[in-house]
Amino acid sequence: MSAADAGARDPGLQPERTHLAWRRTTLSATVAAVLAARTTLHGGLSAPRIIACALCCVLWLGFLLVAHRRIRMLAASDRPAALTPGSAATATLCTVALAVCASALIF
């Protein structure tokens, strides 16, 4: 192995796994938002239910934005930058809040 080869990065399948993980999580958030809308429509319309459903949709869009931006960054470079703390916090906040809002619609 030469010195030039030692510094070369072989990412293997890691970028693809990361891309698929973001897609899987986006799909899960989409299912939660759709089920929240379905619960709102079939459970009887009321102001709190409509607000919770609208909040679920906004949180889903926020997560979708973060995930799409990260997937684009992963695809654009052989060595993408690390996920920023702000993006990580936004993704986590959207995921947890979406789960809370969706479960609030059930009760």
C-alpha positions in Angstrom: 0.0 0.0 0.0 1.5 3.3 -1.0 1.3 6.5 1.0 -1.2 8.0 -1.5 -3.5 5.0 -1.1 -3.3 5.2 2.7 -4.9 8.7 2.7 -7.7 7.7 0.3 -11.1 7.2 1.8 -13.1 4.1 0.9 -16.6 4.8 2.3 -17.9 1.4 1.3 -21.7 1.2 1.7 -21.9 3.7 4.6 -23.3 6.6 2.5 -25.9 4.4 1.0 -26.9 3.1 4.5 -27.2 6.6 5.8 -29.3 7.7 2.8 -31.6 4.7 3.3 -31.9 5.5 7.0 -33.0 9.1 6.3 -35.5 7.8 3.8 -36.8 5.2 6.2 -37.3 7.8 9.0 -39.0 10.2 6.5 -41.4 7.4 5.6 -42.2 6.7 9.3 -42.9 10.4 9.8 -45.1 10.5 6.7 -47.1 7.5 8.0 -47.5 9.3 11.4 -48.7 12.5 9.7 -51.2 10.6 7.5 -52.6 8.6 10.4 -53.0 11.8 12.4 -55.0 13.3 9.5 -57.0 10.1 9.2 -57.8 10.1 12.9 -58.8 13.7 12.8 -61.2 13.2 9.9 -62.7 10.0 11.2 -62.8 10.9 14.9 -65.0 14.0 14.5 -63.8 17.4 13.7 -63.1 19.7 16.6 -60.8 22.7 17.0 -58.2 20.9 19.2 -58.1 17.9 16.7 -57.7 20.2 13.7 -54.9 22.2 15.5 -53.1 19.0 16.5 -53.4 17.7 12.9 -52.1 20.9 11.4 -49.2 20.9 13.9 -48.4 17.3 12.8 -48.3 18.4 9.2 -46.0 21.4 10.0 -43.7 19.1 12.0 -43.7 16.6 9.2 -42.7 19.3 6.7 -40.0 20.5 9.0 -38.5 17.0 9.3 -38.9 16.5 5.5 -36.9 19.7 4.9 -34.0 18.6 7.2 -33.9 15.1 5.8 -34.0 16.3 2.2 -31.2 18.8 2.8 -29.1 16.0 4.5 -29.7 13.5 1.7 -28.6 16.2 -0.8 -25.4 16.8 1.1 -24.6 13.1 1.3 -25.1 12.7 -2.4 -23.2 15.9 -3.4 -19.8 15.0 -1.9 -17.6 12.0 -1.4 -16.9 13.3 2.1 -19.9 15.2 3.3 -19.8 17.6 6.3 -21.1 16.3 9.6 -24.7 16.9 10.5 -24.8 20.2 12.3 -26.1 20.3 15.9 -28.9 22.6 14.8 -30.1 20.2 12.1 -29.8 17.3 14.5 -31.8 19.2 17.1 -34.5 20.2 14.6 -34.8 16.6 13.3 -35.1 15.3 16.8 -37.6 18.0 17.9 -39.8 17.4 14.9 -39.7 13.6 15.4 -40.6 13.7 19.1 -43.2 16.5 18.7 -44.8 14.6 15.8 -45.1 11.5 17.9 -46.6 13.5 20.8 -49.1 15.3 18.6 -50.1 12.1 16.8 -50.6 10.3 20.1 -52.6 13.2 21.5 -55.1 12.7 18.7 -55.7 9.1 19.8 -56.8 10.1 23.3 
